[in-house]
């Protein structure tokens, strides 16, 4: 059973594909003129990186009993 903060492999793969498609669109067209593709690229990148970032920063984000 997975914890709430874990994602299925399919979700991660889908986000990665969406991110790569948005990046390909931005690189082959006018780039920043396509704000929807830029927003999709940034949002999917954030969703992919957020679990890793929270895992790495969790010791600094939670208060230990010694600090209280």
N, C-alpha and C positions, 0 to 999 in steps of 0.2 A: 504494500500500500504506500502511496506517495504522500508526502507532506504537502500542505497547501502552497508552499513556496517553490516546489519542484514542478517542472513542466514535462510533458510527454515529449519523447523524441520527435514525434510527428509535428508538434507545435514548433519546436526549434527549427526543424528542417523547413517547414512552411515559412516561418519568419525569415530564415536565411535566403530562401528562394525569392521571396517578395523583395527583400532588401537588394539582392543582386539584380533583379529585373528593374527596380527603380534606378539603381546605379547605372545599369546599361542604358536606360532611357535618357538619363541625365548626360551621360558621356557622348551619346550619339545624336543628341538634339541640342537645343539652345541652352541647356543647363539650367541656370537659376530662373529662366523665364517660365519654366514649368513648375509652378509652386506646389501643385498637387504631388508630383513625383518627388520633389524635394522633401515635402512633409512626410510622405510615405517612407522615404529613405531614412530620414532622421528618426521617425517613430519606431520603425522596425529595428533600427540599430540600438535605440534606447531599450526597447523591450528585450533584445538579446543580451545586452550588457548589464542590465539592472540586477538580475539575480546574482551574477558573479560579483558585482560591486557591493551589493548588500552583504554577501557572504564574507568578503574581504574586510569590509568596514564594520561588521557587526560588533567586534570587541570594543570599538570606539563609540558606537552608538548606544550601547546598553550600559546602564550603571551597575557596577558591582556592589556587593553588600558592604565592602570596605569603604566605598565613597559616600555612603549614606550617613 
